[in-house]
Amino acid sequence: MVKINRQQFLDGLQNNWLDYAGRFHRLAPEDQKAFLIKQGYANLAGLLGHMIAWWQDAVVAVQNLRGDPAFATRHYNVDGFNARAVEKFGGLEEAEVVRVYEAQRQVMVDLVSGLTDAELDIEGINARLYNEIISHWDEHPLPGNKN
């Protein structure tokens, strides 16, 4: 895997993931519905909730890897992880989920900004950030977004 640099991670967080909910709501209602169906979520809160959960988990994993680059990361039942995230956030008002999402996105910005160059070069850290910031965007790009 090609290593991603700090600026690429920050660009993803500050461009692709910034104002995700606002850009979603600027889509026509029929495009919002089609997007959510394609993504496999009943509503935006569920989609954002699953992003929040993955980012929260990534923060813990990166902190563990900072302390021990050989730290054995856990194996995931992705469908189960996503289902628990949707259940956790699905009962909240969308505005609250958006608030938590934006706060967690900022936590990710701070995390990436605070890593040393040596820490960013740790394979496990770079790979996890790639999965959560770059690759996850490829799975959930908003319609009409050229990134």
C-alpha positions in Angstrom: 0.0 0.0 0.0 1.2 3.5 -0.8 1.7 5.7 2.3 -0.6 8.7 2.5 0.8 11.9 3.8 -0.6 14.2 6.4 -1.9 16.8 3.9 -3.8 14.1 1.9 -5.5 12.9 5.1 -6.3 16.5 6.1 -7.6 17.3 2.6 -10.0 14.3 2.9 -11.3 15.4 6.3 -11.5 19.2 5.5 -12.9 18.8 2.0 -14.6 15.5 1.4 -16.0 15.0 4.8 -16.6 18.6 5.8 -20.3 19.6 5.8 -21.4 16.2 4.6 -24.9 16.7 6.0 -25.3 20.2 4.6 -24.2 19.0 1.1 -26.6 16.0 1.4 -29.5 18.3 2.2 -28.7 20.5 -0.8 -29.5 17.5 -3.0 -32.9 17.2 -4.4 -35.3 15.1 -2.2 -35.4 12.3 -4.8 -31.6 12.3 -5.0 -31.3 12.1 -1.2 -33.6 9.1 -1.2 -31.8 7.4 -4.1 -28.4 8.0 -2.4 -29.6 6.6 0.9 -31.0 3.5 -0.8 -27.7 3.0 -2.7 -25.8 3.4 0.5 -28.0 0.9 2.4 -29.2 3.3 5.1 -32.7 4.4 6.0 -31.7 7.9 6.9 -28.8 10.3 7.0 -28.4 9.8 10.8 -27.7 6.1 10.3 -25.0 6.8 7.7 -23.4 9.5 9.8 -23.7 7.3 12.9 -21.7 4.5 11.2 -19.0 7.0 10.2 -18.8 8.3 13.8 -18.4 4.8 15.2 -15.6 4.0 12.8 -13.8 7.2 13.5 -14.2 6.7 17.3 -12.8 3.2 16.9 -9.9 4.5 14.7 -8.9 7.1 17.4 -8.5 4.3 19.9 -6.6 2.1 17.5 -4.2 4.9 16.5 -3.5 5.8 20.1 -2.7 2.1 20.8 -0.4 2.0 17.8 1.3 5.2 18.8 2.2 3.4 22.1 3.1 0.1 20.5 3.5 0.0 16.6 3.2 -3.8 16.9 -0.2 -3.6 18.7 -2.5 -6.3 17.3 -5.5 -4.5 15.9 -8.8 -6.3 16.3 -10.7 -8.1 13.6 -14.1 -6.8 12.8 -17.5 -8.2 11.9 -18.1 -5.2 9.7 -21.8 -5.8 9.3 -22.3 -6.2 13.0 -20.2 -3.1 13.8 -22.2 -1.0 11.4 -25.5 -2.4 12.7 -24.6 -1.5 16.3 -23.6 2.0 15.1 -26.9 2.5 13.4 -28.8 1.3 16.4 -26.8 3.6 18.7 -27.3 6.7 16.6 -30.6 5.8 14.8 -32.8 6.9 17.8 -31.3 10.4 18.0 -32.5 13.5 16.2 -30.6 14.1 13.0 -29.3 17.4 14.2 -27.7 15.8 17.3 -26.1 13.1 15.1 -24.7 15.9 12.8 -23.3 17.7 15.8 -21.6 14.5 17.0 -20.4 13.8 13.5 -18.8 17.2 13.1 -17.2 17.0 16.5 -15.8 13.6 15.7 -14.5 14.8 12.3 -12.7 17.5 14.2 -11.2 14.9 16.6 -9.9 13.2 13.5 -8.4 16.4 12.1 -6.7 17.0 15.5 -5.4 13.4 15.6 -3.9 13.6 12.1 -2.4 17.1 12.9 -0.9 15.9 16.1 0.8 12.8 14.8 4.6 13.1 14.3 6.0 12.3 10.9 7.4 9.1 12.4 4.0 8.1 13.7 2.4 8.7 10.3 5.0 6.4 8.8 3.9 3.5 11.1 2.2 1.1 8.7 -0.7 0.3 11.0 -1.5 4.0 11.7 -1.2 5.0 8.1 -3.3 2.1 6.9 -6.1 2.7 9.5 -6.3 6.4 8.6 -6.3 5.5 4.9 -9.2 3.1 5.5 -11.3 5.6 7.6 -10.6 8.8 5.7 -9.7 8.0 2.1 -11.2 4.5 1.4 -14.3 5.1 3.4 -15.0 8.3 1.3 -14.7 6.1 -1.8 -17.6 4.0 -0.4 -19.8 7.0 0.5 -19.2 9.9 -1.8 -22.0 12.3 -2.2 -23.6 12.5 -5.7 -22.0 15.2 -7.8 -18.9 15.4 -5.7 -15.8 15.2 -7.9 -13.5 13.9 -5.1 
